[in-house]
Amino acid sequence: MPDARDVSPYDALLLLSFGGPEGPDDVVPFLENVTRGRGIPKERLKEVGQHYFLFGGVSPINDQNRALLDALRKDFAEHGLDLPVYWGNRNWAPYLTDTLREMVRDGRRRILVLATSAYASYSGCRQYRENLADALAALEAEGLELPKVDKLRHYFNHPGFLEPMIDGVLRSLAELPEDVRDGAHLAFSTHSIPTASADTSGPVEEHGDGGAYVKQHLDVAQQIADAVRERTGVDHPWQLVYQSRSGAPHIPWLEPDICDHLDERHAAGAPAVVIAPIGFVSDHMEVLYDLDTEAKARAEELGLPMRRSATVGADPRFAAAIRELVAERAAVERGQDVTPCALGALGASHNLCPVGCCPARAPRPVAAGADSTYA
């Protein structure tokens, strides 16, 4: 690894996340931001918002991001890394444009971006890059000097992301009754997306049959299942499953849904299930509602013992992984030879999103890629 204290040419890190409401009055305006341009009536948004109202109108994602910010700043300070960390959201305060404006006024000129999405897909990567371009366009219209913005590579197979999830599955297995523990099935869950979007995820050469999105999740699931077998001596059956579908019924999305999977596992005689939400960095609303509420209720109806393992969140190993990724990318920008840290069969992801990677239905300006509108 390169010297973790040398982050030149970068002078700031931006934590870029989805955002979420922090009170009942925020829910509908937040959903209006998320669905802007789709013409969804406010009454329909109120129905969708019931998931948030069940939790007092508060999404846990913002507090989780605050915890991650603290973990990053603590880790950076302990390792002599002089790099300020900022936070901006796509859909709620602190808004991305406001944070970038603050960074420019603070004199930041080379910015690295950490997106709270570990995998390749339109919604998990390119859409963040579109939002970055929108924010840069707004600053340009204000006459501000634009910084150069780069995005950290996908970190789904970095050990600092994998190890906390492995430990989470092991803890969940240990919480199951002893008589069903060894026979428990593992359900590795991630966000369902349209199959057309999955098929075009990642670089062009990886398009088709689920694209990079499915390949990356399968690689992570296999690594976790292998690690669990090595540490327990038990080979648990596993499957990649999906949750949080939100599209029109006539459009094909990735399946099986987690609740349908629980039905199938119960019918097949599985004694217990551990759900591992590998597609999510933190326990945000879709984890709390789709897994801890809906899936839990389905398992209870079936009489199927179920545990849900933790997401990575602000685990110190994840913070350390981000520090390593920052040092790695900085060394690449300085022209040094770097061996990127990655486990599994797929190797390290690209540093610069190539042309044709995770395309949008309608082309829009993007930043931080080979096809960037802003250099």
ZAMARGU-4260 file (C-alpha; in steps of 0.2 Angstrom, whole numbers, plus 5000, padded with zeros to 4 digits):
<rodrens>
0) 5000/5000/5000 | 5006/5018/4997 | 5009/5030/5011 | 4992/5032/5019 | 4997/5050/5025
5) 5000/5056/5008 | 4984/5061/5000 | 4990/5073/4987 | 4984/5080/4975 | 4967/5078/4985
10) 4962/5091/4998 | 4945/5085/5004 | 4934/5070/5004 | 4915/5071/5001 | 4903/5058/5009
15) 4889/5058/4996 | 4873/5049/5001 | 4855/5047/4997 | 4848/5057/5012 | 4832/5055/5021
20) 4818/5064/5031 | 4821/5068/5049 | 4803/5071/5055 | 4785/5069/5049 | 4784/5086/5040
25) 4800/5081/5029 | 4793/5064/5022 | 4782/5071/5007 | 4795/5084/5002 | 4809/5071/5003
30) 4799/5059/4992 | 4795/5074/4980 | 4814/5076/4978 | 4817/5058/4976 | 4803/5056/4962
35) 4806/5073/4954 | 4801/5073/4936 | 4790/5057/4937 | 4773/5066/4939 | 4768/5056/4955
40) 4754/5064/4964 | 4756/5070/4982 | 4742/5058/4988 | 4752/5044/4981 | 4768/5050/4990
45) 4759/5051/5006 | 4754/5032/5004 | 4772/5028/5000 | 4778/5038/5015 | 4768/5027/5027
50) 4784/5017/5029 | 4793/5032/5036 | 4778/5037/5047 | 4779/5020/5056 | 4796/5026/5062
55) 4790/5044/5067 | 4795/5051/5049 | 4813/5049/5053 | 4825/5039/5042 | 4840/5032/5051
60) 4851/5035/5036 | 4856/5053/5041 | 4862/5048/5059 | 4871/5033/5052 | 4880/5045/5040
65) 4885/5056/5055 | 4892/5041/5063 | 4902/5036/5048 | 4908/5054/5047 | 4914/5053/5065
70) 4922/5036/5061 | 4931/5043/5046 | 4938/5058/5055 | 4943/5048/5070 | 4952/5035/5059
75) 4960/5049/5048 | 4967/5058/5063 | 4974/5042/5071 | 4983/5038/5056 | 4990/5056/5052
80) 4979/5059/5037 | 4976/5077/5035 | 4960/5077/5024 | 4944/5086/5029 | 4928/5076/5027
85) 4912/5084/5021 | 4895/5077/5019 | 4881/5080/5006 | 4865/5071/5001 | 4856/5069/4984
90) 4838/5071/4991 | 4839/5080/5008 | 4849/5092/5019 | 4863/5094/5019 | 4861/5095/5000
95) 4875/5091/4988 | 4875/5108/4980 | 4876/5117/4996 | 4891/5106/5002 | 4900/5108/4986
100) 4898/5127/4987 | 4905/5126/5005 | 4920/5116/4999 | 4924/5128/4985 | 4923/5143/4997
105) 4934/5134/5009 | 4947/5133/4995 | 4945/5114/4990 | 4951/5111/4973 | 4953/5092/4971
110) 4939/5082/4979 | 4937/5063/4981 | 4919/5057/4983 | 4914/5042/4993 | 4897/5036/4988
115) 4887/5026/5000 | 4884/5013/4987 | 4896/4999/4985 | 4891/4991/4968 | 4889/4996/4950
120) 4872/5001/4943 | 4864/5016/4936 | 4855/5021/4953 | 4871/5016/4963 | 4884/5025/4953
125) 4879/5034/4937 | 4865/5043/4946 | 4877/5050/4959 | 4888/5056/4945 | 4873/5065/4937
130) 4870/5073/4953 | 4888/5079/4955 | 4887/5086/4937 | 4870/5095/4942 | 4879/5103/4957
135) 4894/5108/4947 | 4883/5116/4934 | 4874/5126/4948 | 4891/5132/4955 | 4897/5137/4937
140) 4881/5147/4935 | 4885/5156/4951 | 4902/5161/4944 | 4912/5150/4956 | 4928/5141/4952
145) 4924/5123/4949 | 4935/5110/4958 | 4940/5093/4950 | 4930/5079/4957 | 4934/5061/4957
150) 4924/5046/4964 | 4932/5032/4974 | 4930/5015/4965 | 4917/5002/4970 | 4922/4994/4987
155) 4911/4979/4987 | 4925/4967/4988 | 4937/4977/5000 | 4941/4967/5015 | 4936/4981/5026
160) 4918/4980/5019 | 4917/4961/5019 | 4924/4957/5036 | 4910/4966/5046 | 4897/4957/5036
165) 4905/4941/5039 | 4905/4944/5057 | 4887/4950/5056 | 4882/4933/5049 | 4892/4923/5062
170) 4883/4933/5076 | 4866/4930/5068 | 4869/4912/5067 | 4875/4911/5085 | 4858/4919/5090
175) 4848/4906/5082 | 4842/4891/5093 | 4855/4878/5093 | 4844/4864/5086 | 4841/4874/5070
180) 4858/4884/5068 | 4868/4872/5058 | 4854/4869/5045 | 4850/4888/5043 | 4850/4895/5026
185) 4858/4911/5021 | 4848/4924/5011 | 4860/4938/5004 | 4848/4953/5001 | 4850/4968/4990
190) 4840/4981/4982 | 4830/4975/4967 | 4832/4985/4951 | 4824/4983/4934 | 4832/4968/4924
195) 4836/4980/4910 | 4846/4991/4922 | 4855/4976/4929 | 4859/4969/4912 | 4868/4986/4907
200) 4877/4989/4924 | 4896/4990/4924 | 4907/4992/4909 | 4900/4988/4892 | 4910/4971/4891
205) 4901/4965/4907 | 4883/4969/4900 | 4870/4955/4899 | 4863/4942/4911 | 4862/4954/4926
210) 4878/4963/4922 | 4891/4969/4935 | 4877/4972/4948 | 4872/4953/4949 | 4890/4947/4947
215) 4897/4958/4961 | 4883/4953/4973 | 4886/4935/4969 | 4904/4937/4972 | 4902/4945/4989
220) 4889/4932/4994 | 4901/4918/4989 | 4915/4925/4999 | 4904/4927/5015 | 4897/4910/5013
225) 4915/4903/5011 | 4921/4912/5026 | 4907/4906/5037 | 4910/4888/5032 | 4929/4890/5036
230) 4925/4898/5053 | 4911/4886/5058 | 4914/4870/5049 | 4896/4871/5042 | 4892/4873/5024
235) 4876/4884/5024 | 4865/4884/5008 | 4863/4902/5002 | 4855/4912/4989 | 4855/4930/4982
240) 4838/4938/4985 | 4830/4955/4982 | 4820/4968/4991 | 4812/4985/4990 | 4805/4984/4972
245) 4796/5000/4968 | 4792/4999/4949 | 4777/4997/4938 | 4771/4979/4939 | 4773/4976/4920
250) 4792/4980/4921 | 4803/4965/4925 | 4814/4967/4941 | 4826/4956/4949 | 4819/4941/4959
255) 4816/4932/4970 | 4809/4944/4983 | 4814/4941/5000 | 4797/4937/5007 | 4794/4925/4992
260) 4810/4917/4996 | 4805/4914/5014 | 4789/4906/5008 | 4799/4895/4997 | 4812/4890/5010
265) 4799/4886/5023 | 4790/4875/5010 | 4806/4866/5006 | 4809/4862/5025 | 4823/4875/5029
270) 4824/4875/5048 | 4829/4894/5049 | 4835/4908/5039 | 4848/4922/5042 | 4846/4937/5031
275) 4861/4947/5027 | 4858/4964/5018 | 4874/4964/5008 | 4868/4977/4996 | 4867/4991/5009
280) 4880/5001/5018 | 4869/5005/5033 | 4852/5001/5041 | 4842/5014/5032 | 4823/5014/5030
285) 4823/5000/5017 | 4832/4988/5029 | 4821/4993/5044 | 4805/4991/5034 | 4807/4978/5021
290) 4818/4966/5032 | 4815/4971/5050 | 4796/4974/5048 | 4789/4964/5032 | 4801/4950/5031
295) 4801/4947/5050 | 4782/4947/5050 | 4782/4934/5036 | 4794/4923/5045 | 4784/4924/5061
300) 4768/4919/5051 | 4777/4904/5044 | 4785/4899/5061 | 4802/4901/5053 | 4816/4906/5065
305) 4824/4921/5056 | 4838/4933/5061 | 4844/4948/5051 | 4863/4952/5052 | 4870/4970/5053
310) 4875/4981/5039 | 4893/4988/5039 | 4888/5005/5045 | 4902/5015/5054 | 4912/4999/5058
315) 4930/5005/5061 | 4936/4992/5048 | 4926/5001/5035 | 4933/5018/5040 | 4950/5010/5038
320) 4945/5003/5021 | 4940/5021/5015 | 4957/5028/5021 | 4966/5014/5011 | 4955/5018/4996
325) 4959/5036/4997 | 4978/5033/4998 | 4977/5021/4984 | 4968/5033/4972 | 4979/5047/4977
330) 4995/5037/4973 | 4987/5033/4956 | 4984/5051/4953 | 5002/5054/4957 | 5007/5041/4944
335) 5013/5028/4956 | 5012/5009/4953 | 4998/5003/4965 | 4992/4985/4969 | 4973/4988/4973
340) 4966/4979/4988 | 4952/4967/4983 | 4946/4950/4987 | 4936/4937/4977 | 4936/4932/4959
345) 4932/4949/4951 | 4947/4960/4956 | 4947/4978/4959 | 4935/4989/4950 | 4940/5003/4938
350) 4945/5020/4946 | 4937/5030/4931 | 4919/5024/4925 | 4921/5021/4906 | 4910/5027/4892
355) 4895/5016/4891 | 4895/5011/4910 | 4878/5009/4918 | 4869/5020/4905 | 4854/5031/4908
360) 4838/5029/4898 | 4840/5047/4893 | 4858/5054/4892 | 4862/5067/4905 | 4878/5077/4910
365) 4889/5067/4922 | 4905/5070/4932 | 4919/5059/4938 | 4921/5047/4923 | 4928/5045/4906
370) 4913/5053/4899 | 4912/5068/4911 | 4905/5084/4906 | 4916/5092/4919 | 4935/5088/4918
</rodrens>
